[in-house]
Amino acid sequence: MKLLKVTYEHRAYTEDEAKDAILKFRAKAAEEGYTVGAAGYTYKCKKKKNIGVVAEAWVVKCVAIYEEVWDEGEGEGK
């Protein structure tokens, strides 16, 4: 069996921290042997009635692709 891809999700406490995490993920791709399948973040907030926003978070999602399903040349016939 071989590892194809891994999806990482982390919580960042600021938008800058989320952007930084994505930049680091992209920078480490070559040295750690993966390609970037996707990288982005989503803003989330928690609201309370009559108060407004009481908490904020940025959910960072990155997909590292280590291998493709098919090896090079596999299934092409001989």
Residue frames relative to the residue before (quaternion, step in Angstrom):
aa qw qx qy qz dx dy dz
M 1.0000 0.0000 0.0000 0.0000 0.00 0.00 0.00
K 0.1134 -0.7955 0.5916 0.0662 3.58 -1.09 0.68
L 0.5053 -0.6415 0.4986 0.2908 3.52 -1.18 0.73
L 0.2366 -0.7891 0.5538 0.1213 3.58 -0.79 1.03
K 0.7864 -0.2013 0.1570 0.5625 3.58 0.69 -1.04
V 0.2055 -0.7476 0.6221 0.1091 3.50 -1.34 0.48
T 0.1982 -0.7609 0.6082 0.1092 3.55 -1.00 0.90
Y 0.1420 -0.7858 0.6003 0.0447 3.55 -0.79 1.09
E 0.0129 -0.7696 0.6382 0.0170 3.56 -1.05 0.79
H 0.0009 0.7938 -0.6055 0.0573 3.53 -0.85 1.06
R 0.3709 -0.6860 0.5699 0.2588 3.54 -1.26 0.40
A 0.1419 -0.7527 0.6382 0.0770 3.53 -0.97 0.94
Y 0.4225 -0.7294 0.4879 0.2268 3.56 -1.09 0.70
T 0.7670 0.1565 -0.1283 0.6090 3.58 1.31 -0.20
E 0.6188 -0.5396 0.4074 0.3999 3.57 -1.22 0.37
D 0.6261 0.5405 -0.3361 0.4505 3.59 1.03 -0.76
E 0.6358 0.5196 -0.3218 0.4713 3.58 1.03 -0.79
A 0.6353 0.5251 -0.3213 0.4664 3.60 1.04 -0.76
K 0.6595 0.5016 -0.2991 0.4733 3.58 0.93 -0.91
D 0.6342 0.5415 -0.3086 0.4576 3.57 1.02 -0.86
A 0.6520 0.5248 -0.3101 0.4509 3.57 0.93 -0.92
I 0.6551 0.5054 -0.3083 0.4694 3.58 1.00 -0.81
L 0.6413 0.5190 -0.3231 0.4637 3.59 0.96 -0.83
K 0.6611 0.4982 -0.3024 0.4725 3.60 0.96 -0.84
F 0.6228 0.5398 -0.3311 0.4595 3.58 1.02 -0.81
R 0.6727 0.4860 -0.2881 0.4778 3.58 0.93 -0.90
A 0.6649 0.5203 -0.3035 0.4417 3.59 0.97 -0.86
K 0.7031 0.4728 -0.2632 0.4613 3.60 1.04 -0.76
A 0.4337 0.7461 -0.4366 0.2541 3.61 1.24 -0.31
A 0.7174 0.4597 -0.2737 0.4463 3.60 0.69 -1.03
E 0.7097 0.4677 -0.2735 0.4504 3.59 0.85 -0.92
E 0.7347 0.3926 -0.2332 0.5017 3.61 1.13 -0.55
G 0.5439 -0.7017 0.3471 0.3023 3.56 1.30 0.25
Y 0.6280 0.4960 -0.3823 0.4621 3.60 0.96 0.73
T 0.3222 -0.6825 0.6030 0.2583 3.53 -1.32 0.24
V 0.4966 -0.6582 0.4814 0.2974 3.55 -1.16 0.60
G 0.2414 -0.7810 0.5642 0.1159 3.55 -0.63 1.17
A 0.7628 -0.1426 0.1252 0.6182 3.55 1.09 -0.81
A 0.0533 0.7763 -0.6271 0.0359 3.55 -1.19 0.57
G 0.3078 0.7442 -0.5455 0.2319 3.55 -0.74 1.04
Y 0.2527 -0.7600 0.5724 0.1758 3.54 -1.29 0.02
T 0.2288 -0.7545 0.6045 0.1140 3.53 -1.27 0.56
Y 0.3674 -0.7218 0.5473 0.2110 3.56 -0.93 0.92
K 0.0421 -0.7764 0.6288 0.0003 3.57 -0.95 0.93
C 0.0037 -0.7878 0.6154 0.0256 3.56 -1.09 0.63
K 0.2938 -0.7219 0.6035 0.1684 3.50 -1.22 0.67
K 0.1065 -0.8103 0.5760 0.0199 3.55 -0.76 1.09
K 0.1827 -0.7382 0.6365 0.1283 3.52 -1.27 0.55
K 0.5712 -0.6093 0.4346 0.3371 3.51 -1.04 0.85
N 0.8442 0.1448 -0.1630 0.4897 3.55 -1.02 0.95
I 0.6845 0.4343 -0.2982 0.5039 3.62 1.23 0.03
G 0.4015 -0.6935 0.4963 0.3339 3.57 0.89 -0.95
V 0.7940 -0.2640 0.2166 0.5029 3.54 -1.14 -0.65
V 0.1102 -0.8125 0.5716 0.0311 3.57 -0.77 1.08
A 0.7935 0.0596 -0.0449 0.6039 3.61 1.26 -0.30
E 0.1288 -0.7779 0.6125 0.0562 3.54 -1.16 0.73
A 0.0512 0.7754 -0.6288 0.0282 3.53 -1.22 0.59
W 0.2181 -0.7259 0.6342 0.1525 3.52 -1.27 0.46
V 0.2065 -0.7820 0.5796 0.0999 3.57 -0.63 1.15
V 0.1862 -0.7935 0.5764 0.0586 3.54 -0.59 1.24
K 0.0407 -0.7965 0.6032 -0.0102 3.57 -0.80 1.04
C 0.0271 0.7957 -0.6011 0.0693 3.55 -0.75 1.13
V 0.1719 -0.7759 0.6011 0.0842 3.56 -1.01 0.85
A 0.1499 -0.7753 0.6116 0.0496 3.54 -0.78 1.15
I 0.1588 -0.7817 0.5991 0.0694 3.58 -0.74 1.09
Y 0.1973 -0.8113 0.5460 0.0687 3.55 -0.61 1.21
E 0.7972 0.0021 0.0435 0.6021 3.59 0.98 -0.83
E 0.4207 -0.6449 0.5625 0.3012 3.54 -1.29 0.32
V 0.6652 -0.5041 0.3574 0.4192 3.58 -1.21 0.36
W 0.7869 0.2516 -0.1215 0.5502 3.55 0.88 -0.97
D 0.4321 -0.6618 0.5440 0.2817 3.55 -1.04 0.78
E 0.6456 -0.5261 0.3786 0.4039 3.57 -1.21 0.51
G 0.8232 0.2117 -0.1827 0.4940 3.56 -0.84 1.03
E 0.5187 0.6510 -0.4161 0.3661 3.59 1.22 -0.24
G 0.8334 0.2077 -0.1690 0.4835 3.55 -0.92 0.96
E 0.5267 0.6423 -0.4118 0.3748 3.60 1.22 0.19
G 0.4873 -0.6625 0.4392 0.3616 3.59 1.24 -0.17
K 0.2579 -0.7771 0.5549 0.1469 3.54 -1.22 0.39
